[in-house]
Amino acid sequence: MKDTRKKSADSDASQVVDSVANCEAVSGANYTDTYTNIDAFEKKALDFIASVDDAIQNQSFSPKERLAIPVQEMPTRNPLERSRQMCEVAIGFTESMAILEANRCLQCKNQPCVAACPVHVPIPQFIAKAAQGAFKEAVDIIKTTNLLPAVCGRVCPQELQCQSVCTVGKSLKDIDKAVGIGRLERFVADWERERNLITIPEVKPETGKKVAVVGSGPAGLTLAADVRREGHSVTIFEAFHKMGGVMVYGIPEFRLPKAIVAKEIEMLREMGVQFRTNYLVGRTGTLGQLLKEEGFDAAFIGSGAGLPKFLNIPGENLIGVFSANEYLTRANLMKAYKEFAATPFYQAGHVVVVGGGNVAMDAARMALRLGAKKVSLVYRRTRDEMPARKEEVDHAEEEGVVFRFLENPIRILGDEEGRVVSMEVLSYELGEPDSSGRRSPVPIEGSEHLIDCDAVIIALGNNSNPLMAQTTPGLDVDLRGQIIADAEGKTSLPAVWAGGDIVLGAATVILAMGEGRKAAASMNTYLASI
């Protein structure tokens, strides 16, 4: 049991500060490194621990006492400074904060949080270890079902999954007071990595079977890990020059540092998974060639949904109009924000982002970091209907993004040189709920008006790229171009599975991982039979 009594606020907080200090400043930004609240949060945690230390040491809290433990808030960087930096916004718990938050868990027998997790992480078990300060044991428990805990702890929508059914939140009649499962998952994963204590999962003896994985996003990486554990040879084919899929090209550094993704991928490399970059399946070689000519016994398609959706309104081809996919890929993967970048960004004073999901928040916050003087976000419903995570919306608002609700674009206007100068929008009001449960936006006749701007980012989601279906005879897709797969991920082709966004449409990291796990279980059964 870790001794929580001998810590000082300075020592524990400074450990967290040091661990995240090496981040990238945007070209031209005045780089500073200020923490707004970590010391205050740490002091509160230590003061409370001092009053209940015996109960923590002996794990003797009653349920009522656990419910009285205060929620540990996530320390964050100063909004005004971070909005011009690529540094990670959320700093992470200190050890004392993690121990205190973990002791809020009631250790329910029916474990609703586990059932709500797409990869069924043994949540109460890992939290019980964290509550004792046994952080290495905690992360090892997580890794029995999830080899990307540092990623999931940062970007998974726990508030819609495991934390939404947390008994603590329900007992307190406030789901925002649920146990911080994601924050604890992140903490123990970071704790292990920062101390170089990562252990490589055991791999069974080689079977001689070969598996090709198309795409190195969360679905592909998860399947690769589970299949490799069984002793099968696994090769991942990635179209870009870096592994990680949407975690690298789609999610910004300030939300998910790329060094963390690289470290978790490195663990797969050490397990024996092989990687081939700059290999676009369907162009460099087809799936059929991999199976027939290169001798792969099975394949998994996890290439994601990378074809941007557009508004289909006049003016979308003007200079200064971007898809969020292009905008974020250039920033995240090509580092276009750096001073001597090979693909420098289009400079804009007022950027308007269209959309209400996490990608829209990422694009808006990225635009601030790329020097925009003003960033507005146009969404045709209200804040309550936004699909983006509450945390991401709050962070965007703190950083200065202006939200324009109940508006939708009808055309984009340009000057004589074809550059964006304004966007015409229509005002809306909310009607009855649609099939998603959200109230439908109803246009207000005669409410057209202009928003002056010089750049527009369309963040309406993505469709599946048709390349895989076009180059793979016999692979069935639906009307939206998504691959048709059964509950185990099996496609219409023998020995071919699929999962993640290419099947689900645009989904979350953890849902894609769940698809990868199900497909891996089915594939392992198949490989054992041939």
LUMMIPA-96754 format. One line per field, with one value per residue (C-alpha): residue in three letters; residue number from 1; z, x, y. Coordinates in Angstrom, 3 decimals, decimal comma. Layout:
BEGIN
code: (ALA:...) .
pos: (NUM:...) .
w: (Z:...) .
u: (X:...) .
v: (Y:...) .
REM end
This chain:
BEGIN
code: (MET:LYS:ASP:THR:ARG:LYS:LYS:SER:ALA:ASP:SER:ASP:ALA:SER:GLN:VAL:VAL:ASP:SER:VAL:ALA:ASN:CYS:GLU:ALA:VAL:SER:GLY:ALA:ASN:TYR:THR:ASP:THR:TYR:THR:ASN:ILE:ASP:ALA:PHE:GLU:LYS:LYS:ALA:LEU:ASP:PHE:ILE:ALA:SER:VAL:ASP:ASP:ALA:ILE:GLN:ASN:GLN:SER:PHE:SER:PRO:LYS:GLU:ARG:LEU:ALA:ILE:PRO:VAL:GLN:GLU:MET:PRO:THR:ARG:ASN:PRO:LEU:GLU:ARG:SER:ARG:GLN:MET:CYS:GLU:VAL:ALA:ILE:GLY:PHE:THR:GLU:SER:MET:ALA:ILE:LEU:GLU:ALA:ASN:ARG:CYS:LEU:GLN:CYS:LYS:ASN:GLN:PRO:CYS:VAL:ALA:ALA:CYS:PRO:VAL:HIS:VAL:PRO:ILE:PRO:GLN:PHE:ILE:ALA:LYS:ALA:ALA:GLN:GLY:ALA:PHE:LYS:GLU:ALA:VAL:ASP:ILE:ILE:LYS:THR:THR:ASN:LEU:LEU:PRO:ALA:VAL:CYS:GLY:ARG:VAL:CYS:PRO:GLN:GLU:LEU:GLN:CYS:GLN:SER:VAL:CYS:THR:VAL:GLY:LYS:SER:LEU:LYS:ASP:ILE:ASP:LYS:ALA:VAL:GLY:ILE:GLY:ARG:LEU:GLU:ARG:PHE:VAL:ALA:ASP:TRP:GLU:ARG:GLU:ARG:ASN:LEU:ILE:THR:ILE:PRO:GLU:VAL:LYS:PRO:GLU:THR:GLY:LYS:LYS:VAL:ALA:VAL:VAL:GLY:SER:GLY:PRO:ALA:GLY:LEU:THR:LEU:ALA:ALA:ASP:VAL:ARG:ARG:GLU:GLY:HIS:SER:VAL:THR:ILE:PHE:GLU:ALA:PHE:HIS:LYS:MET:GLY:GLY:VAL:MET:VAL:TYR:GLY:ILE:PRO:GLU:PHE:ARG:LEU:PRO:LYS:ALA:ILE:VAL:ALA:LYS:GLU:ILE:GLU:MET:LEU:ARG:GLU:MET:GLY:VAL:GLN:PHE:ARG:THR:ASN:TYR:LEU:VAL:GLY:ARG:THR:GLY:THR:LEU:GLY:GLN:LEU:LEU:LYS:GLU:GLU:GLY:PHE:ASP:ALA:ALA:PHE:ILE:GLY:SER:GLY:ALA:GLY:LEU:PRO:LYS:PHE:LEU:ASN:ILE:PRO:GLY:GLU:ASN:LEU:ILE:GLY:VAL:PHE:SER:ALA:ASN:GLU:TYR:LEU:THR:ARG:ALA:ASN:LEU:MET:LYS:ALA:TYR:LYS:GLU:PHE:ALA:ALA:THR:PRO:PHE:TYR:GLN:ALA:GLY:HIS:VAL:VAL:VAL:VAL:GLY:GLY:GLY:ASN:VAL:ALA:MET:ASP:ALA:ALA:ARG:MET:ALA:LEU:ARG:LEU:GLY:ALA:LYS:LYS:VAL:SER:LEU:VAL:TYR:ARG:ARG:THR:ARG:ASP:GLU:MET:PRO:ALA:ARG:LYS:GLU:GLU:VAL:ASP:HIS:ALA:GLU:GLU:GLU:GLY:VAL:VAL:PHE:ARG:PHE:LEU:GLU:ASN:PRO:ILE:ARG:ILE:LEU:GLY:ASP:GLU:GLU:GLY:ARG:VAL:VAL:SER:MET:GLU:VAL:LEU:SER:TYR:GLU:LEU:GLY:GLU:PRO:ASP:SER:SER:GLY:ARG:ARG:SER:PRO:VAL:PRO:ILE:GLU:GLY:SER:GLU:HIS:LEU:ILE:ASP:CYS:ASP:ALA:VAL:ILE:ILE:ALA:LEU:GLY:ASN:ASN:SER:ASN:PRO:LEU:MET:ALA:GLN:THR:THR:PRO:GLY:LEU:ASP:VAL:ASP:LEU:ARG:GLY:GLN:ILE:ILE:ALA:ASP:ALA:GLU:GLY:LYS:THR:SER:LEU:PRO:ALA:VAL:TRP:ALA:GLY:GLY:ASP:ILE:VAL:LEU:GLY:ALA:ALA:THR:VAL:ILE:LEU:ALA:MET:GLY:GLU:GLY:ARG:LYS:ALA:ALA:ALA:SER:MET:ASN:THR:TYR:LEU:ALA:SER:ILE) .
pos: (1:2:3:4:5:6:7:8:9:10:11:12:13:14:15:16:17:18:19:20:21:22:23:24:25:26:27:28:29:30:31:32:33:34:35:36:37:38:39:40:41:42:43:44:45:46:47:48:49:50:51:52:53:54:55:56:57:58:59:60:61:62:63:64:65:66:67:68:69:70:71:72:73:74:75:76:77:78:79:80:81:82:83:84:85:86:87:88:89:90:91:92:93:94:95:96:97:98:99:100:101:102:103:104:105:106:107:108:109:110:111:112:113:114:115:116:117:118:119:120:121:122:123:124:125:126:127:128:129:130:131:132:133:134:135:136:137:138:139:140:141:142:143:144:145:146:147:148:149:150:151:152:153:154:155:156:157:158:159:160:161:162:163:164:165:166:167:168:169:170:171:172:173:174:175:176:177:178:179:180:181:182:183:184:185:186:187:188:189:190:191:192:193:194:195:196:197:198:199:200:201:202:203:204:205:206:207:208:209:210:211:212:213:214:215:216:217:218:219:220:221:222:223:224:225:226:227:228:229:230:231:232:233:234:235:236:237:238:239:240:241:242:243:244:245:246:247:248:249:250:251:252:253:254:255:256:257:258:259:260:261:262:263:264:265:266:267:268:269:270:271:272:273:274:275:276:277:278:279:280:281:282:283:284:285:286:287:288:289:290:291:292:293:294:295:296:297:298:299:300:301:302:303:304:305:306:307:308:309:310:311:312:313:314:315:316:317:318:319:320:321:322:323:324:325:326:327:328:329:330:331:332:333:334:335:336:337:338:339:340:341:342:343:344:345:346:347:348:349:350:351:352:353:354:355:356:357:358:359:360:361:362:363:364:365:366:367:368:369:370:371:372:373:374:375:376:377:378:379:380:381:382:383:384:385:386:387:388:389:390:391:392:393:394:395:396:397:398:399:400:401:402:403:404:405:406:407:408:409:410:411:412:413:414:415:416:417:418:419:420:421:422:423:424:425:426:427:428:429:430:431:432:433:434:435:436:437:438:439:440:441:442:443:444:445:446:447:448:449:450:451:452:453:454:455:456:457:458:459:460:461:462:463:464:465:466:467:468:469:470:471:472:473:474:475:476:477:478:479:480:481:482:483:484:485:486:487:488:489:490:491:492:493:494:495:496:497:498:499:500:501:502:503:504:505:506:507:508:509:510:511:512:513:514:515:516:517:518:519:520:521:522:523:524:525:526:527:528:529:530) .
w: (0,000:-1,039:1,817:0,969:4,124:3,245:0,062:-0,390:-2,909:-4,561:-5,111:-6,577:-8,725:-10,117:-11,282:-13,454:-14,691:-15,698:-17,527:-19,936:-20,252:-23,528:-25,956:-29,209:-29,536:-32,679:-35,005:-33,892:-30,569:-27,330:-25,608:-21,862:-19,587:-16,918:-14,914:-13,665:-11,053:-10,468:-7,220:-5,800:-6,775:-5,292:-2,003:-1,712:-2,327:0,275:2,860:2,414:2,454:5,784:7,272:6,046:5,778:8,000:5,905:2,738:4,200:5,459:2,660:5,340:3,842:4,150:1,003:2,553:3,271:-0,293:-1,633:0,533:-1,068:-3,319:-7,090:-8,320:-11,119:-14,056:-13,913:-17,131:-18,729:-18,822:-21,674:-23,067:-23,289:-24,443:-27,340:-29,087:-28,204:-29,190:-25,586:-24,130:-22,413:-19,692:-17,407:-15,594:-11,984:-9,406:-7,418:-4,471:-6,675:-8,399:-5,107:-3,783:-6,952:-7,048:-3,462:-4,583:-6,385:-4,614:-6,140:-7,349:-7,655:-10,879:-12,481:-14,910:-16,034:-17,457:-19,466:-20,877:-22,027:-25,664:-24,796:-21,325:-19,274:-15,713:-14,332:-10,629:-10,405:-11,848:-9,759:-6,596:-7,249:-8,010:-4,723:-2,936:-4,925:-6,813:-10,157:-12,077:-11,115:-12,128:-15,645:-16,127:-15,396:-18,023:-20,599:-20,399:-22,721:-23,865:-25,029:-25,652:-22,166:-22,437:-25,647:-24,400:-21,118:-23,111:-25,995:-25,203:-24,366:-20,950:-20,008:-22,628:-21,825:-18,570:-16,509:-17,724:-15,710:-12,702:-9,435:-7,712:-10,181:-9,901:-6,094:-6,069:-8,699:-10,864:-13,580:-13,728:-10,289:-11,512:-10,764:-13,210:-14,883:-17,967:-15,946:-13,769:-16,828:-18,266:-14,977:-14,457:-18,114:-17,918:-14,574:-16,077:-19,220:-17,429:-15,161:-18,007:-16,424:-19,526:-19,868:-23,203:-23,341:-23,659:-27,181:-27,772:-29,928:-33,659:-35,597:-39,108:-39,959:-41,547:-41,126:-43,083:-41,381:-43,566:-41,591:-38,357:-36,539:-33,272:-34,849:-36,750:-33,843:-31,442:-33,778:-34,475:-30,767:-30,037:-33,069:-32,385:-28,793:-30,265:-32,094:-35,581:-37,751:-38,255:-40,767:-40,708:-43,971:-43,547:-46,376:-44,571:-43,548:-39,850:-37,957:-35,851:-38,243:-36,962:-33,656:-35,539:-38,447:-36,946:-33,239:-32,413:-30,292:-27,636:-27,038:-27,740:-27,884:-30,762:-28,600:-26,519:-29,584:-30,828:-27,485:-27,432:-31,040:-30,132:-27,723:-30,661:-32,522:-29,558:-29,599:-33,147:-35,180:-38,480:-40,081:-43,713:-44,262:-47,496:-48,667:-49,896:-50,269:-53,504:-55,185:-54,082:-54,121:-53,798:-50,977:-53,351:-54,101:-50,402:-49,880:-53,059:-53,956:-50,615:-48,763:-46,056:-44,521:-43,391:-43,596:-41,586:-43,142:-40,676:-43,028:-41,416:-42,948:-44,613:-47,350:-46,109:-46,320:-47,751:-47,625:-51,400:-51,462:-53,824:-53,046:-51,565:-54,173:-53,231:-51,950:-48,170:-47,874:-46,273:-45,081:-41,429:-42,596:-44,750:-42,231:-39,310:-41,332:-42,514:-38,972:-37,116:-39,561:-41,656:-38,819:-41,036:-38,009:-37,818:-39,155:-42,025:-42,787:-46,326:-46,499:-44,727:-43,831:-45,510:-43,198:-42,128:-39,750:-39,144:-39,529:-39,488:-38,670:-39,635:-37,431:-33,843:-33,202:-31,718:-35,109:-35,354:-31,902:-32,925:-36,109:-34,335:-31,607:-34,175:-36,135:-33,031:-32,668:-36,304:-35,760:-36,522:-34,791:-34,428:-34,751:-34,934:-34,947:-36,755:-35,680:-36,740:-33,367:-29,821:-27,390:-25,785:-29,068:-29,928:-30,320:-29,173:-25,711:-23,068:-22,058:-25,616:-25,956:-22,622:-23,623:-26,955:-25,236:-22,637:-25,439:-27,147:-29,857:-30,543:-30,839:-33,255:-32,632:-34,749:-37,966:-41,106:-44,258:-47,579:-49,661:-49,411:-51,176:-52,678:-54,197:-57,778:-57,019:-55,821:-52,119:-49,337:-48,040:-46,290:-45,683:-45,936:-43,270:-42,445:-38,889:-37,455:-34,600:-33,048:-33,916:-32,883:-32,082:-35,040:-35,151:-33,155:-30,321:-31,071:-31,904:-35,627:-36,880:-38,773:-41,024:-40,343:-43,597:-44,518:-41,869:-44,271:-43,158:-43,814:-41,659:-42,795:-42,837:-44,904:-44,271:-43,804:-42,408:-43,092:-40,212:-40,986:-40,692:-43,232:-45,534:-46,395:-49,162:-52,074:-53,087:-51,120:-52,537:-56,067:-56,045:-54,145:-56,208:-54,119:-51,131:-50,268:-49,146:-48,231:-49,898:-47,916:-49,099:-45,719:-45,710:-44,654:-41,797:-39,363:-35,561:-35,643:-38,299:-41,124:-44,588:-47,766:-48,649:-47,064:-44,616:-44,658:-41,656:-41,250:-38,405:-37,131:-39,099:-42,435:-41,066:-38,478:-40,195:-38,188:-34,628:-31,518:-30,834:-28,240:-30,451:-33,208:-30,703:-29,674:-33,323:-33,579:-30,524:-31,788:-35,190:-33,595:-31,556:-34,683:-36,745:-34,098:-34,128:-37,915:-37,967:-35,402:-37,728:-40,887) .
u: (0,000:1,461:2,052:0,088:1,049:4,579:3,887:4,008:1,935:5,098:6,704:3,731:2,453:5,903:6,193:3,124:4,342:7,713:6,098:4,201:6,573:8,134:5,481:5,547:4,879:3,239:5,441:5,406:3,692:5,038:5,751:5,288:4,406:1,917:-0,310:-3,505:-4,765:-2,668:-1,096:-4,458:-6,057:-3,153:-3,335:-7,060:-6,377:-3,611:-5,686:-8,553:-6,231:-4,812:-8,303:-9,057:-5,608:-6,295:-9,323:-7,218:-4,394:-6,784:-9,358:-12,033:-14,368:-18,088:-20,149:-21,459:-17,921:-16,838:-19,702:-18,480:-15,007:-14,825:-14,599:-11,060:-11,095:-8,697:-5,896:-5,615:-3,386:-4,187:-6,723:-5,207:-1,720:-2,663:-4,760:-1,490:0,356:0,188:0,796:-1,677:-4,466:-5,343:-2,361:-3,416:-3,851:-1,094:-0,635:-2,577:-5,452:-5,568:-5,634:-8,405:-10,509:-10,062:-11,306:-14,634:-15,441:-18,073:-16,775:-20,240:-20,856:-22,852:-20,181:-22,376:-19,328:-17,691:-20,788:-20,852:-17,219:-16,850:-13,676:-14,889:-11,979:-12,141:-12,825:-13,526:-10,479:-8,035:-9,537:-9,205:-5,472:-5,180:-6,943:-4,130:-1,435:-0,605:-0,508:1,523:-0,886:-3,757:-2,474:-1,622:-5,262:-6,417:-4,070:-5,738:-8,378:-6,994:-3,427:-4,028:-4,911:-3,072:-4,981:-8,382:-7,972:-7,662:-10,107:-12,810:-16,246:-16,445:-19,323:-21,444:-20,179:-18,727:-19,260:-22,847:-23,899:-21,614:-23,425:-21,615:-22,980:-26,458:-26,294:-25,319:-28,005:-25,384:-23,658:-20,934:-19,925:-19,358:-15,957:-13,399:-12,703:-11,037:-8,863:-7,703:-6,997:-4,889:-3,061:-1,951:-0,901:1,143:2,612:3,863:5,269:7,031:8,835:9,836:7,912:6,010:5,917:5,346:2,353:3,196:3,077:2,420:4,808:4,782:2,027:3,255:-0,056:0,085:-2,431:-2,611:-4,168:-5,232:-4,973:-3,182:-6,022:-7,546:-9,462:-6,431:-4,017:-6,378:-6,921:-3,187:-2,409:-5,010:-4,051:-0,339:-0,809:-1,923:1,402:0,272:2,458:0,832:1,716:-0,041:-0,277:-0,591:-1,181:0,537:4,177:3,290:1,363:-1,682:-4,509:-6,997:-5,117:-2,202:-3,758:-7,148:-6,771:-4,636:-1,507:-3,200:-5,717:-3,594:0,206:1,666:4,552:2,005:0,473:3,954:4,848:1,751:2,385:5,993:4,685:3,103:6,387:8,114:5,466:6,610:3,953:5,421:4,585:4,634:4,063:3,323:1,353:-2,132:-4,063:-6,001:-3,218:0,192:-1,270:-4,743:-6,200:-6,473:-2,757:-1,904:-3,966:-3,047:0,465:2,002:0,645:-1,482:-3,966:-6,442:-6,973:-8,661:-9,851:-9,698:-9,008:-11,470:-13,800:-11,644:-13,803:-15,027:-18,675:-19,457:-22,405:-23,003:-23,681:-22,374:-18,867:-17,375:-14,594:-13,382:-9,852:-9,996:-12,550:-11,215:-12,561:-11,732:-10,063:-7,542:-7,079:-6,327:-4,203:-1,950:-1,591:-1,293:0,623:2,537:3,186:2,096:2,087:5,889:7,836:9,552:6,812:6,737:2,961:2,328:-1,235:-3,545:-3,470:-6,889:-8,168:-11,685:-12,226:-15,738:-16,119:-19,339:-20,346:-20,958:-18,931:-15,516:-13,867:-15,452:-14,067:-10,634:-10,676:-11,838:-9,230:-6,544:-7,452:-6,775:-3,380:-2,619:-3,020:-6,658:-7,724:-11,265:-12,841:-16,601:-18,430:-21,766:-24,176:-27,778:-29,044:-28,253:-25,487:-27,641:-27,830:-24,129:-22,634:-19,197:-17,955:-18,884:-15,228:-14,189:-16,951:-15,957:-12,286:-13,125:-15,244:-12,544:-10,043:-12,240:-14,160:-17,427:-20,469:-23,225:-26,166:-29,292:-27,570:-26,704:-24,776:-26,560:-23,660:-20,063:-19,119:-15,758:-13,969:-12,771:-9,699:-11,830:-11,029:-13,580:-14,965:-18,185:-20,692:-24,454:-26,390:-30,009:-31,367:-33,234:-35,515:-35,952:-38,929:-39,837:-37,181:-35,870:-34,882:-31,702:-33,717:-32,435:-34,920:-35,013:-33,828:-36,512:-35,436:-36,864:-38,072:-36,416:-33,674:-30,713:-27,669:-23,923:-20,937:-17,743:-14,871:-11,849:-11,733:-14,318:-13,749:-16,418:-16,593:-19,630:-18,020:-16,674:-17,889:-16,009:-13,432:-14,687:-11,176:-11,246:-14,597:-13,642:-10,458:-11,750:-14,225:-16,887:-16,585:-20,127:-20,834:-24,047:-25,574:-23,250:-20,194:-19,524:-18,342:-21,025:-19,822:-21,607:-21,440:-18,006:-16,643:-16,820:-17,317:-18,732:-15,240:-13,714:-10,871:-11,565:-12,843:-13,569:-14,263:-14,127:-15,273:-15,169:-18,097:-19,693:-19,248:-17,478:-17,273:-15,121:-11,698:-13,053:-15,929:-13,419:-11,296:-14,315:-14,860:-11,226:-11,472:-14,575:-13,008:-9,779:-11,627:-13,366:-10,167:-8,200:-10,828:-10,596:-6,790:-6,751:-8,930:-6,817) .
v: (0,000:3,349:5,811:8,954:10,842:11,966:13,871:17,622:19,528:20,807:17,387:15,545:18,388:19,110:15,489:15,959:19,326:17,895:14,999:17,241:20,186:19,039:20,236:22,148:25,859:27,189:29,225:32,849:32,132:33,543:30,240:30,084:27,221:28,258:25,937:27,477:25,080:21,967:23,188:24,223:20,898:18,962:20,857:20,115:16,429:16,273:18,125:15,676:12,665:13,861:13,696:10,150:8,606:5,595:4,678:4,918:2,850:0,161:0,485:0,743:3,347:2,706:3,341:6,550:7,722:6,959:9,065:11,951:11,994:15,078:14,681:15,320:17,870:17,632:20,227:22,220:24,824:28,514:29,005:32,204:30,711:27,226:28,568:29,507:26,293:22,641:21,557:19,081:21,005:18,492:17,988:14,816:13,761:13,697:10,469:11,878:12,988:9,592:7,698:9,913:9,638:5,853:5,579:7,037:3,758:1,630:-1,634:-2,658:-6,384:-6,076:-3,821:-1,827:0,150:-2,982:-3,871:-0,319:-0,455:-1,611:-3,571:-4,616:-3,296:-4,763:-1,295:-1,969:-4,233:-1,698:1,101:-0,993:-1,300:2,424:3,199:1,362:3,162:-0,052:1,740:-0,833:-3,602:-1,333:-0,711:-4,386:-5,213:-2,701:-4,191:-7,583:-6,105:-2,740:-2,133:1,587:2,882:6,211:6,934:5,798:7,625:10,838:10,627:8,064:9,517:7,870:10,158:8,364:4,866:3,531:6,684:7,116:4,056:4,617:3,885:6,753:9,290:7,819:7,760:11,433:12,169:13,848:11,851:14,519:13,220:9,669:8,157:9,605:6,264:7,739:10,077:7,197:5,052:7,856:8,375:4,778:4,444:7,646:6,594:3,328:4,955:7,821:5,352:3,009:0,153:-0,959:-4,736:-6,447:-8,826:-12,498:-13,937:-17,637:-19,718:-18,950:-20,725:-19,961:-18,246:-14,765:-11,941:-8,668:-5,648:-2,721:0,516:1,352:3,068:1,830:-1,079:-2,387:-1,998:-3,746:-6,685:-6,886:-7,135:-9,811:-11,906:-11,561:-12,757:-16,085:-16,475:-15,499:-13,260:-9,844:-7,116:-3,736:-1,774:2,009:4,508:7,379:7,645:7,348:4,714:5,512:6,324:8,894:9,080:10,658:12,566:13,435:14,191:17,248:17,257:19,387:16,603:13,521:13,945:11,956:10,716:8,818:7,173:6,257:4,679:2,510:1,448:0,651:-1,971:-3,811:-3,619:-5,234:-7,960:-8,741:-6,939:-5,707:-2,345:-1,232:2,483:4,363:1,341:2,218:-1,015:-0,666:1,329:0,030:-3,446:-4,927:-6,965:-9,903:-9,717:-9,741:-12,885:-14,745:-13,579:-12,637:-15,635:-14,055:-16,478:-13,819:-10,076:-7,355:-4,097:-1,223:1,661:4,057:6,615:9,224:10,749:14,165:15,192:18,620:21,010:20,944:24,677:27,390:28,587:25,418:25,485:28,968:29,544:29,351:26,532:23,347:20,054:19,438:16,232:18,125:20,929:18,635:16,205:19,010:20,297:17,000:14,827:17,353:19,846:22,739:25,036:25,022:27,992:26,166:23,636:22,232:22,788:26,129:27,026:29,495:32,508:33,777:36,434:35,097:31,357:29,899:26,196:24,410:21,467:20,432:17,285:16,623:17,139:20,588:21,450:20,178:22,258:25,412:25,119:24,325:27,464:29,555:27,930:28,680:32,395:33,205:36,412:35,097:31,660:31,146:27,831:27,608:24,861:24,464:23,251:24,456:23,595:20,882:18,954:19,135:15,635:16,846:15,902:18,471:18,745:19,624:22,224:23,773:23,879:25,522:28,145:28,832:29,407:31,982:30,101:31,957:29,675:30,661:28,350:27,857:28,905:26,962:28,007:28,391:29,751:30,969:34,190:35,155:38,132:38,600:36,457:33,547:33,979:33,641:36,953:35,919:33,159:33,538:31,668:31,026:31,182:28,206:27,281:23,853:21,693:18,156:15,494:13,474:9,786:10,522:12,068:15,547:18,295:18,971:22,370:24,301:27,213:30,675:32,204:35,496:35,215:35,125:37,138:37,347:36,459:38,173:35,666:34,690:30,931:28,185:24,684:22,050:19,544:17,397:13,974:11,493:8,762:5,602:5,841:3,690:2,568:-0,695:-1,789:-0,719:-2,808:-5,855:-7,920:-9,629:-7,285:-6,194:-2,632:-0,818:2,240:4,524:2,623:1,033:-2,566:-5,027:-7,236:-9,528:-9,401:-11,069:-8,726:-11,294:-9,820:-11,351:-12,618:-15,719:-15,037:-11,291:-9,341:-5,628:-3,241:0,311:3,338:1,486:-0,573:1,723:5,064:7,766:6,402:6,754:5,277:2,861:1,656:0,932:-0,966:-3,007:-3,934:-4,971:-7,210:-9,010:-9,577:-10,822:-13,438:-14,723:-14,622:-16,518:-19,264:-19,452:-19,537:-22,326:-24,415:-24,217) .
REM end
